Amino acid sequence: MKSDVIVVIGAGGIGLAIARVQSFGKTLLLADYNEQALQAAAESLKAASYLVETQVVDVSSRESVKSLVDTASALGRVVQVINTAGVSPNMAPPERVLAVDLYGSAVVFEEFERVIAPGGAGLIISSMAGHMMPALTPEQDHALAFTPADKLLDLPFLSPDAIPNSMIAYMMAKRANNLRVKAAAVSWGERGARVNAISPGIVATPLAQHELNSPIGDGYRAMIATSPAKRMAPPEEIAIAASYLLGPDAGFVTGSDLLIDGGVVAAMRAGKLPTPS
């Protein structure tokens, strides 16, 4: 008898924390772009008695995501899909940020919708950055939510002339993530499945440390100091929220985004922090 399958895309701190909570006793299909990081993460889980399969994936490639979907469905009944893949503004040029964080996220929603089990659930780890930018027009919001993934990057307001830097690309991508879950909730619902998003603030992971040590590190430290919580979050706090959204207690929750940022966005709204630009 085949096991229920949990798919986690992204073997970083948040992905691993969610995998540990969600996948024990099930088959975990762990995927990442970085093969070395993927194998190291898988070995740590296997050493703790998790049943782990791995696959390298590039979410910016539909064919790569399709291959991941095929692997997942061959392993068993796909009951949960968690997408934590992404690149930060300090890691990539605008076009790569849009390709991974915006287009790639949309492709994952579209492709896994074909195999998600009735009663199953999807989750994307987005970012508080999606809550920071000024409001878009209703037409732009609708386009980000409902445009087929393969046409998303052709939208005029996502053209290189309209996206001047990686930070704007990142905020736009994360806004799109939050809108795509609303659209996906309708189509996934036709299969009896749910899909939601979490928008974390600064989480204590190697990626966050990379940002803190980068030229934009002072901005990160200002967010922490000015936020009501005055701290970062450990990945385990995000995993606890993910467990709720993926589980039966959240059976009435779909198409939603949960902001877990220690109050950074609230501080921005209060004028205590500048909006990134």
PLY file of the C-alpha trace (Angstrom):
ply
format ascii 1.0
element vertex 277
property float x
property float y
property float z
element edge 276
property int vertex1
property int vertex2
end_header
0.00 0.00 0.00
1.42 3.37 -1.00
1.94 6.01 1.66
0.41 9.46 1.80
2.89 11.92 0.32
3.97 15.31 1.65
5.80 17.48 -0.88
8.09 20.20 0.44
9.76 22.45 -2.12
12.73 24.24 -0.59
15.13 22.56 1.84
15.98 25.70 3.80
15.20 26.50 7.41
11.45 27.01 7.06
10.99 24.09 4.67
12.83 21.72 6.99
10.93 22.90 10.06
7.60 22.29 8.29
8.78 18.91 6.96
9.66 17.75 10.45
6.20 18.58 11.76
4.14 17.42 8.79
5.81 14.36 7.30
6.70 11.91 10.05
5.04 8.59 9.29
4.38 9.62 5.69
6.53 9.77 2.58
8.31 13.09 2.27
9.29 14.23 -1.21
11.82 16.97 -0.58
12.84 19.15 -3.52
15.29 21.99 -3.98
17.28 23.76 -6.69
20.56 23.22 -4.82
21.40 19.51 -4.95
24.07 19.70 -2.25
21.77 21.45 0.22
18.97 19.05 -0.70
21.00 15.93 0.04
22.32 17.34 3.32
18.78 18.15 4.46
17.50 14.75 3.41
20.27 12.92 5.28
19.49 14.82 8.48
15.85 13.78 8.23
16.64 10.18 7.35
18.90 10.02 10.41
15.83 10.93 12.48
13.79 8.07 10.91
11.88 10.08 8.31
11.05 8.39 5.01
12.52 10.82 2.46
12.72 10.91 -1.32
14.50 13.77 -3.08
14.37 15.51 -6.41
16.17 18.54 -7.79
13.66 21.08 -9.07
13.74 24.49 -10.69
10.32 26.04 -10.07
10.95 28.57 -12.84
10.76 25.64 -15.31
7.32 24.15 -15.91
8.87 20.93 -17.18
10.89 20.60 -13.99
7.78 21.12 -11.85
5.82 18.65 -13.98
8.53 16.07 -13.35
8.24 16.68 -9.62
4.47 16.24 -9.80
4.90 12.95 -11.66
7.32 11.70 -9.02
5.01 12.71 -6.20
1.96 11.02 -7.69
3.96 7.83 -8.37
4.93 7.67 -4.69
1.36 7.74 -3.43
-1.55 10.00 -2.56
-0.39 13.64 -2.54
-2.05 15.11 0.54
0.04 18.23 1.18
2.20 20.53 -0.96
4.33 23.17 0.72
6.24 25.60 -1.49
9.00 27.51 0.30
11.17 28.14 -2.79
12.32 31.68 -3.42
15.21 34.06 -3.93
15.69 37.25 -1.99
16.25 40.74 -3.46
19.89 40.59 -2.46
20.45 37.26 -4.24
19.27 37.83 -7.79
18.40 40.41 -10.49
14.76 41.43 -10.95
14.06 39.02 -13.79
15.23 36.02 -11.75
13.21 37.12 -8.71
10.09 37.30 -10.89
10.87 33.98 -12.57
11.21 32.08 -9.29
9.05 33.92 -6.76
6.19 34.93 -9.05
6.06 32.68 -12.12
7.44 29.64 -10.29
4.89 29.94 -7.51
2.05 30.15 -10.02
3.34 27.08 -11.88
3.47 25.05 -8.66
-0.17 25.94 -7.94
-1.22 24.98 -11.46
0.69 21.73 -11.74
-0.01 20.29 -8.28
-3.71 21.07 -8.65
-3.82 18.11 -11.05
-2.82 15.59 -8.36
-3.72 17.00 -4.96
-5.93 14.54 -3.11
-9.47 15.38 -2.00
-9.14 16.74 1.52
-5.58 17.77 0.78
-3.99 21.16 1.33
-1.41 23.43 -0.23
0.66 26.19 1.34
3.05 28.76 -0.04
5.55 30.58 2.14
5.34 34.12 0.82
6.70 37.18 2.66
5.66 40.25 4.62
7.08 42.15 1.62
3.82 41.48 -0.20
2.07 43.67 2.38
4.52 46.57 2.12
3.98 47.99 -1.35
1.26 50.53 -2.24
-2.08 49.20 -3.41
-2.36 48.10 -7.01
-5.36 48.83 -9.20
-8.23 46.31 -9.12
-7.33 45.40 -12.70
-3.72 44.68 -11.75
-4.77 42.61 -8.74
-7.11 40.58 -10.94
-4.39 40.05 -13.53
-1.89 38.84 -10.94
-4.47 36.47 -9.48
-5.98 34.94 -12.61
-3.58 35.30 -15.56
-2.33 31.84 -16.62
1.20 31.36 -15.31
2.81 31.21 -18.75
1.45 34.66 -19.58
2.15 36.33 -16.24
5.53 37.80 -17.10
4.07 39.38 -20.24
1.86 41.70 -18.16
2.85 45.32 -18.94
3.26 46.28 -15.28
5.80 43.43 -14.84
7.97 44.52 -17.78
11.63 45.43 -17.10
10.80 49.11 -17.53
8.16 48.87 -14.79
10.27 46.86 -12.32
13.38 48.98 -11.69
15.12 46.79 -9.09
15.05 43.47 -7.27
13.26 44.83 -4.21
10.30 46.01 -6.29
10.32 42.66 -8.10
10.29 40.83 -4.76
7.42 42.85 -3.31
5.42 42.42 -6.50
6.07 38.67 -6.52
4.94 38.28 -2.94
1.83 40.36 -3.56
1.10 38.01 -6.45
1.56 34.96 -4.18
-1.10 36.28 -1.82
-3.47 36.92 -4.71
-2.83 33.58 -6.41
-3.97 31.64 -3.33
-7.36 33.33 -3.63
-7.67 32.21 -7.24
-6.25 28.75 -6.53
-8.67 28.29 -3.65
-11.50 28.20 -6.18
-9.92 25.70 -8.59
-8.37 23.56 -5.85
-11.76 23.60 -4.12
-13.24 21.78 -7.09
-11.00 18.87 -6.07
-12.01 19.20 -2.42
-8.62 20.69 -1.48
-7.56 23.94 0.18
-4.66 26.33 -0.38
-3.32 29.18 1.76
-0.25 31.37 2.25
1.93 32.46 5.14
3.79 35.78 4.92
6.66 35.59 7.41
8.76 38.45 8.59
12.42 38.00 9.46
12.97 34.36 10.37
16.23 33.11 11.91
17.56 31.07 8.99
20.85 31.07 7.06
19.10 33.14 4.38
18.18 35.81 6.92
21.74 35.82 8.22
22.96 36.32 4.66
20.69 39.36 4.38
21.77 40.72 7.78
25.40 40.51 6.66
24.68 42.16 3.30
24.58 45.86 2.37
20.87 45.93 3.27
21.50 44.44 6.72
20.94 47.76 8.52
17.41 47.87 7.12
16.72 44.39 8.49
18.07 45.36 11.91
15.88 48.48 11.91
12.81 46.34 11.17
13.61 44.09 14.11
14.32 46.97 16.51
11.23 48.96 15.55
8.74 46.09 15.40
6.47 45.47 18.40
7.99 41.99 18.87
11.57 43.33 18.65
12.95 39.97 17.55
13.23 37.50 14.72
11.15 34.31 14.68
12.60 30.81 14.76
11.49 28.58 11.86
9.52 26.47 14.32
7.03 29.30 14.87
6.25 29.31 11.16
5.95 25.51 11.18
3.36 25.68 13.97
1.21 28.05 11.93
1.72 25.90 8.85
0.56 22.84 10.76
-2.71 24.59 11.56
-3.32 25.76 7.98
-2.50 22.34 6.55
-4.51 20.39 9.10
-8.16 19.55 9.73
-8.71 22.36 12.24
-8.35 24.81 9.32
-10.96 23.03 7.20
-12.86 26.32 6.74
-9.73 28.31 5.84
-8.77 28.60 2.18
-7.58 31.42 -0.05
-6.12 33.21 2.98
-2.76 34.73 3.83
-1.42 34.75 7.39
1.01 37.58 8.16
3.55 36.50 10.81
6.00 39.38 11.00
6.27 40.48 14.62
4.44 43.67 13.69
6.91 45.01 11.10
4.15 45.94 8.64
2.15 47.51 11.50
5.20 49.66 12.34
5.41 50.74 8.70
1.75 51.66 8.64
2.35 53.74 11.78
5.17 55.62 10.05
7.90 54.18 12.27
9.66 52.51 9.34
10.14 53.55 5.71
8.64 51.41 2.97
11.36 49.57 0.98
11.87 50.87 -2.53
0 1
1 2
2 3
3 4
4 5
5 6
6 7
7 8
8 9
9 10
10 11
11 12
12 13
13 14
14 15
15 16
16 17
17 18
18 19
19 20
20 21
21 22
22 23
23 24
24 25
25 26
26 27
27 28
28 29
29 30
30 31
31 32
32 33
33 34
34 35
35 36
36 37
37 38
38 39
39 40
40 41
41 42
42 43
43 44
44 45
45 46
46 47
47 48
48 49
49 50
50 51
51 52
52 53
53 54
54 55
55 56
56 57
57 58
58 59
59 60
60 61
61 62
62 63
63 64
64 65
65 66
66 67
67 68
68 69
69 70
70 71
71 72
72 73
73 74
74 75
75 76
76 77
77 78
78 79
79 80
80 81
81 82
82 83
83 84
84 85
85 86
86 87
87 88
88 89
89 90
90 91
91 92
92 93
93 94
94 95
95 96
96 97
97 98
98 99
99 100
100 101
101 102
102 103
103 104
104 105
105 106
106 107
107 108
108 109
109 110
110 111
111 112
112 113
113 114
114 115
115 116
116 117
117 118
118 119
119 120
120 121
121 122
122 123
123 124
124 125
125 126
126 127
127 128
128 129
129 130
130 131
131 132
132 133
133 134
134 135
135 136
136 137
137 138
138 139
139 140
140 141
141 142
142 143
143 144
144 145
145 146
146 147
147 148
148 149
149 150
150 151
151 152
152 153
153 154
154 155
155 156
156 157
157 158
158 159
159 160
160 161
161 162
162 163
163 164
164 165
165 166
166 167
167 168
168 169
169 170
170 171
171 172
172 173
173 174
174 175
175 176
176 177
177 178
178 179
179 180
180 181
181 182
182 183
183 184
184 185
185 186
186 187
187 188
188 189
189 190
190 191
191 192
192 193
193 194
194 195
195 196
196 197
197 198
198 199
199 200
200 201
201 202
202 203
203 204
204 205
205 206
206 207
207 208
208 209
209 210
210 211
211 212
212 213
213 214
214 215
215 216
216 217
217 218
218 219
219 220
220 221
221 222
222 223
223 224
224 225
225 226
226 227
227 228
228 229
229 230
230 231
231 232
232 233
233 234
234 235
235 236
236 237
237 238
238 239
239 240
240 241
241 242
242 243
243 244
244 245
245 246
246 247
247 248
248 249
249 250
250 251
251 252
252 253
253 254
254 255
255 256
256 257
257 258
258 259
259 260
260 261
261 262
262 263
263 264
264 265
265 266
266 267
267 268
268 269
269 270
270 271
271 272
272 273
273 274
274 275
275 276
